[in-house]
Amino acid sequence: MNSLLLGKLLAIVAVAALGWGVGKLRWLGDERADPARVLSNAAFYLFAPALLFRTTARVDLGSLPWRMLAAFFVPAVLAMLLTYALGRWRQRGQPQAPCEAPAVQAITVTFGNSVQIGIPLAAALFGEAGLALHLTLVSLHAVVLLVVATTLVEADIARASGQGHLAAMLGRTLRQTVIHPVVLPVLAGLAWNLVGLPLPGPLDELLQVLGSAVVPLCLTLIGMSLAYLGWPARWRSALELVLLKVLVLPAAVLAVAHWGFGLGGLPLGVVVILACLPSGSNALMFAQRYRVLEQEVTAAVVLSTLLVLLAVPLWLAVLQHLP
């Protein structure tokens, strides 16, 4: 494995381990103070919105390779919807089951660590040309997947609230989805982008500083969550999420991109490797936002990150043997 990529992976593990140590030593307080929740809220309400707004405001919409984007996001969104539907089906006859769980499972299966691991991996495997394609996908990765997952979970919350009228439920879903720390900055960023104005220098610098805090904060939260919550008793559910992430999702992306959209060569390699990346820390932030499946998602992030050493060579071998 490329030494740069290995160094990045070790850095990720080290930051998560530091978070675990902070949690075990209770440096930020015990479970009653719930410091992990405080940090998660800071990431969700302050740092992530800054990152999402800046990303969507700066992306060059006119030069995007739409066929490659569709070849990745069509199967990824379909996998999200199918995972969500499976979760809903398993909850039938269980009125006490948390309605937010299916959407949290869906985002864990589809949202990959496209930055901390994805960027050095794309550079190491595909060079500058492949990295450019990867960064194009990254520019819409959080925007698309988080918006879809947010819509699903807010619709379930509205349904579970007992509002009888369809119009009232749809209205609440729309309101809660739009006025949301993930969706609202995306819409605002797209509006800014369409107006065609550049971000003023001081504002761009502020957003960059705030957005840069998302990665280390979320990695620290992974370790803290392990320290406070422990390993899940239902570890098989976490393993199931991991296998769906590193095996089923890339297989779906490969099939749709290659035989559906006719992708081959470098673009196909980039989308498949992006699909097999481990679950991103934003999935844990999502779980903590809705207070559901936090143990399972934390374990899935950790396990899938360790399995990247096996998953990437596996999919590279598959790509080399395509007809």
KETORLUM-428185 format. One line per 10 residues: number of its first residue (from 1); their letters; for each residue x, y, z of C-alpha. Coordinates in pm, 1 decimal. Example, Ala and Ser with C-alpha at 12.3 -4.5 7.8 and 13.67 -1.06 7.14 Angstrom:
REM residues 2
1 = as = 1230.0/-450.0/780.0 | 1367.0/-106.0/714.0
//
This chain:
REM residues 323
1 = mnslllgkll = 0.0/0.0/0.0 | 117.8/353.3/-81.2 | 302.4/502.0/217.6 | 107.8/829.5/193.0 | -223.7/644.1/212.6 | -102.1/427.9/500.4 | 6.7/741.8/684.1 | -337.2/896.5/634.2 | -506.5/580.5/762.1 | -283.5/570.7/1068.9
11 = aivavaalgw = -356.6/938.3/1134.1 | -730.8/870.2/1124.1 | -693.3/581.5/1368.4 | -470.9/795.6/1592.6 | -720.1/1083.6/1610.6 | -1004.3/842.3/1689.7 | -783.1/679.4/1955.5 | -719.8/1020.8/2109.7 | -1094.7/1074.2/2124.5 | -1132.9/735.9/2292.9
21 = gvgklrwlgd = -868.1/831.7/2549.0 | -1035.8/1165.2/2618.4 | -1364.8/983.3/2669.8 | -1218.8/715.1/2894.6 | -1036.4/968.9/3109.9 | -1348.6/1187.3/3123.4 | -1141.5/1498.7/3048.3 | -1449.3/1671.0/2903.4 | -1688.7/1539.3/3168.0 | -1876.3/1216.5/3225.3
31 = eradparvls = -2183.6/1076.5/3051.6 | -2416.2/1302.1/3251.8 | -2253.3/1611.6/3101.6 | -2272.3/1440.4/2759.8 | -1973.5/1618.3/2601.5 | -1992.6/1402.1/2290.1 | -2342.6/1536.6/2227.2 | -2221.7/1893.6/2270.4 | -1938.6/1843.5/2021.2 | -2171.4/1664.1/1780.1
41 = naafylfapa = -2416.1/1954.1/1791.2 | -2131.3/2198.4/1727.4 | -2031.9/1998.2/1419.9 | -2389.6/1963.9/1295.7 | -2508.4/2320.9/1355.0 | -2191.6/2524.2/1293.3 | -1897.8/2356.1/1122.4 | -2074.9/2125.2/872.4 | -2311.4/2400.2/746.1 | -2010.3/2622.9/675.8
51 = llfrttarvd = -1844.8/2343.1/477.8 | -2161.2/2262.4/280.3 | -2235.9/2626.3/196.6 | -1880.9/2694.9/79.6 | -1871.2/2376.8/-129.7 | -2197.4/2442.8/-313.7 | -2128.7/2814.1/-357.9 | -1791.7/2747.0/-525.6 | -1857.8/2438.5/-739.8 | -1847.3/2498.8/-1117.7
61 = lgslpwrmla = -2183.3/2354.9/-1220.8 | -2122.5/2410.3/-1592.7 | -1812.6/2192.1/-1616.2 | -1933.9/1890.5/-1418.3 | -1913.1/1547.9/-1594.7 | -2280.5/1466.0/-1553.1 | -2264.4/1113.0/-1697.5 | -1999.1/1007.5/-1447.0 | -2187.7/1178.3/-1165.2 | -2507.4/996.8/-1261.5
71 = affvpavlam = -2316.6/667.8/-1286.7 | -2222.2/703.2/-920.5 | -2515.8/882.3/-760.2 | -2797.7/687.4/-929.1 | -2689.8/351.1/-778.9 | -2580.4/518.6/-453.9 | -2918.9/682.5/-400.5 | -3097.7/361.9/-503.8 | -2886.6/169.0/-251.0 | -2980.1/425.5/11.8
81 = lltyalgrwr = -3349.9/388.7/-67.1 | -3331.3/8.4/-66.4 | -3143.5/1.6/265.5 | -3401.8/240.7/406.0 | -3688.5/26.6/273.7 | -3531.6/-286.0/426.1 | -3506.5/-109.7/761.2 | -3868.5/-1.5/741.9 | -3973.6/-357.1/650.5 | -3787.6/-500.1/950.6
91 = qrgqpqapce = -3966.0/-254.8/1178.9 | -4313.8/-370.8/1080.5 | -4509.7/-480.9/1384.4 | -4265.0/-300.8/1617.8 | -4437.9/22.0/1719.9 | -4161.9/104.2/1971.3 | -3881.3/84.8/1714.5 | -3717.2/425.7/1650.8 | -3855.7/568.1/1327.3 | -3522.6/738.7/1252.2
101 = apavqaitvt = -3325.7/410.3/1240.5 | -3383.2/315.5/872.9 | -3252.3/649.7/744.0 | -2948.6/630.6/974.8 | -2870.7/280.7/847.8 | -2908.3/405.5/489.8 | -2661.8/693.2/530.6 | -2411.0/461.9/700.8 | -2421.6/220.0/407.5 | -2383.7/485.9/137.3
111 = fgnsvqigip = -2182.4/777.7/280.0 | -1811.9/708.8/233.4 | -1500.5/865.8/380.7 | -1430.6/1049.7/57.2 | -1189.7/1309.1/199.5 | -958.4/1171.6/470.7 | -912.4/835.8/296.0 | -1061.0/898.5/-47.6 | -836.3/1186.2/-159.4 | -497.1/1024.6/-83.8
121 = laaalfgeag = -626.6/691.5/-216.4 | -741.2/843.6/-547.5 | -408.9/1025.7/-583.3 | -209.9/710.5/-510.3 | -408.9/480.4/-739.6 | -509.2/703.7/-1030.0 | -272.7/998.9/-1031.9 | -361.9/1360.6/-1095.7 | -629.1/1286.1/-1356.8 | -807.9/1040.4/-1128.3
131 = lalhltlvsl = -783.1/1274.8/-833.0 | -952.7/1549.0/-1036.6 | -1244.9/1314.8/-1113.4 | -1263.0/1208.5/-748.0 | -1275.3/1569.0/-629.0 | -1559.9/1636.6/-872.3 | -1760.0/1356.4/-709.4 | -1664.4/1479.4/-362.3 | -1803.7/1824.8/-443.2 | -2154.4/1674.3/-455.1
141 = havvllvvat = -2108.8/1370.4/-229.8 | -2229.2/1521.5/98.7 | -2480.8/1746.2/-73.6 | -2670.3/1465.7/-246.5 | -2653.8/1189.3/13.7 | -2717.6/1401.0/324.0 | -3010.9/1581.0/161.4 | -3176.2/1251.3/61.5 | -3118.9/1098.0/405.7 | -3250.4/1411.5/577.4
151 = tlveadiara = -3566.1/1405.3/367.0 | -3625.7/1038.2/454.8 | -3576.7/1080.2/828.7 | -3781.6/1398.2/854.9 | -4065.4/1232.7/662.7 | -4059.1/942.1/909.1 | -4061.7/1178.0/1205.8 | -4360.0/1362.4/1060.5 | -4541.2/1032.6/999.3 | -4468.1/910.0/1353.7
161 = sgqghlaaml = -4589.7/1236.4/1505.2 | -4946.9/1125.2/1440.4 | -5051.2/1407.0/1210.2 | -5357.9/1270.0/1042.8 | -5381.3/1481.6/728.8 | -5152.2/1410.0/438.2 | -5117.2/1779.2/359.2 | -5010.9/1855.9/716.7 | -4755.2/1575.0/713.7 | -4612.4/1687.2/379.8
171 = grtlrqtvih = -4597.0/2046.0/499.2 | -4411.6/1952.5/816.6 | -4173.2/1728.1/623.5 | -4095.5/2005.3/374.8 | -4047.9/2262.9/649.4 | -3825.5/2039.8/866.1 | -3624.7/1927.4/563.6 | -3556.4/2276.7/430.0 | -3501.1/2448.5/765.6 | -3229.7/2201.5/857.3
181 = pvvlpvlagl = -2856.5/2247.6/928.5 | -2769.6/2022.0/634.6 | -3019.7/2121.6/365.8 | -3050.8/2496.3/426.9 | -2681.1/2578.2/373.1 | -2684.7/2363.6/57.5 | -2981.9/2555.0/-84.4 | -2826.5/2886.8/17.6 | -2495.8/2788.1/-143.1 | -2665.9/2683.5/-466.5
191 = awnlvglplp = -2858.8/3012.1/-474.3 | -2534.4/3205.8/-427.9 | -2374.3/2995.8/-701.6 | -2656.8/3060.4/-948.6 | -2640.7/3435.1/-887.7 | -2281.6/3414.0/-1007.5 | -2117.1/3622.7/-736.5 | -1780.1/3514.4/-593.2 | -1751.7/3469.3/-219.0 | -1588.7/3775.4/-59.8
201 = gpldellqvl = -1239.9/3697.4/65.2 | -1309.9/3740.7/439.6 | -1630.0/3533.2/417.9 | -1455.7/3258.9/220.5 | -1174.3/3249.0/475.7 | -1422.2/3229.1/764.8 | -1613.5/2943.2/600.7 | -1290.6/2757.8/524.6 | -1173.3/2784.1/886.4 | -1508.7/2663.1/1018.6
211 = gsavvplclt = -1537.0/2384.6/761.4 | -1186.8/2254.5/832.4 | -1297.5/2166.2/1186.6 | -1547.0/1903.6/1066.9 | -1296.6/1625.7/993.8 | -1091.3/1622.9/1318.5 | -1400.2/1685.7/1529.7 | -1593.2/1395.8/1378.9 | -1295.2/1161.3/1408.3 | -1258.7/1256.0/1774.4
221 = ligmslaylg = -1628.9/1188.0/1822.7 | -1585.0/834.9/1690.1 | -1335.9/757.3/1966.5 | -1539.5/933.9/2234.3 | -1852.2/744.9/2131.4 | -1668.6/413.8/2164.8 | -1548.2/516.0/2511.4 | -1890.1/630.1/2635.4 | -2117.0/382.5/2458.0 | -1894.0/75.9/2429.9
231 = wparwrsale = -1907.6/-188.4/2157.0 | -2266.0/-267.6/2053.3 | -2420.0/-582.5/2198.1 | -2582.1/-639.4/1857.6 | -2249.4/-632.3/1673.4 | -2393.8/-834.1/1385.3 | -2607.3/-537.2/1281.4 | -2291.6/-324.4/1259.1 | -2117.8/-595.7/1056.8 | -2413.9/-608.5/820.5
241 = lvllkvlvlp = -2384.2/-234.2/757.8 | -2011.3/-276.0/691.0 | -2060.0/-557.3/438.5 | -2326.2/-358.6/257.7 | -2089.3/-61.1/243.9 | -1769.1/-227.1/121.4 | -1917.3/-510.5/-90.3 | -2276.3/-450.3/-202.5 | -2259.1/-76.3/-274.8 | -1945.5/-94.3/-494.2
251 = aavlavahwg = -2093.3/-394.7/-677.3 | -2407.4/-192.8/-752.0 | -2204.6/109.4/-864.4 | -1986.8/-110.8/-1084.9 | -2286.9/-275.5/-1253.2 | -2479.4/46.3/-1316.2 | -2177.5/254.6/-1416.3 | -2023.9/-3.5/-1650.0 | -2323.3/-174.1/-1808.0 | -2579.3/102.0/-1757.3
261 = fglgglplgv = -2382.7/420.3/-1835.3 | -2102.6/265.1/-2038.5 | -1821.0/386.7/-1814.1 | -1481.5/224.4/-1840.1 | -1117.2/290.3/-1770.1 | -1027.0/568.4/-1530.0 | -1378.8/707.7/-1461.3 | -1509.1/360.0/-1378.5 | -1219.1/291.7/-1143.1 | -1273.1/621.1/-963.0
271 = vvilaclpsg = -1646.6/567.6/-899.0 | -1604.2/206.2/-784.7 | -1322.4/287.9/-541.2 | -1524.1/581.1/-406.4 | -1813.6/341.7/-345.6 | -1598.6/93.6/-149.9 | -1455.6/354.4/88.1 | -1537.9/302.9/457.9 | -1837.4/471.3/616.6 | -1768.2/838.1/678.7
281 = snalmfaqry = -1776.7/1006.7/1015.5 | -2071.8/1217.7/898.4 | -2283.0/904.6/937.6 | -2207.3/908.0/1310.6 | -2285.8/1278.6/1327.8 | -2619.9/1196.2/1164.3 | -2687.7/916.6/1415.9 | -2606.8/1145.0/1707.5 | -2827.6/1419.2/1569.3 | -3129.5/1184.7/1589.1
291 = rvleqevtaa = -3007.0/987.6/1895.2 | -3043.2/646.4/1736.5 | -2807.8/352.3/1655.7 | -2505.0/542.9/1782.2 | -2322.1/228.2/1895.9 | -2388.9/42.0/1571.4 | -2284.3/331.0/1349.9 | -1967.6/394.5/1552.1 | -1870.8/27.8/1521.5 | -1951.6/29.5/1148.5
301 = vvlstllvll = -1726.9/330.2/1088.9 | -1438.4/169.9/1277.5 | -1475.2/-175.3/1118.3 | -1513.1/-46.4/762.4 | -1208.6/178.4/807.5 | -998.2/-120.9/909.6 | -1134.2/-327.1/620.2 | -1029.6/-70.3/360.3 | -693.8/-253.3/348.5 | -877.5/-555.9/204.5
311 = avplwlavlq = -1164.6/-392.0/18.9 | -958.4/-169.9/-210.8 | -729.3/-448.7/-346.3 | -1036.8/-667.8/-395.3 | -1217.1/-413.1/-613.2 | -901.6/-323.1/-803.1 | -868.1/-690.8/-893.5 | -1231.4/-702.1/-1006.6 | -1180.0/-394.6/-1225.8 | -872.0/-548.8/-1388.0
321 = hlp = -1067.8/-858.6/-1490.3 | -1366.6/-684.5/-1646.0 | -1441.3/-793.9/-2002.2
//
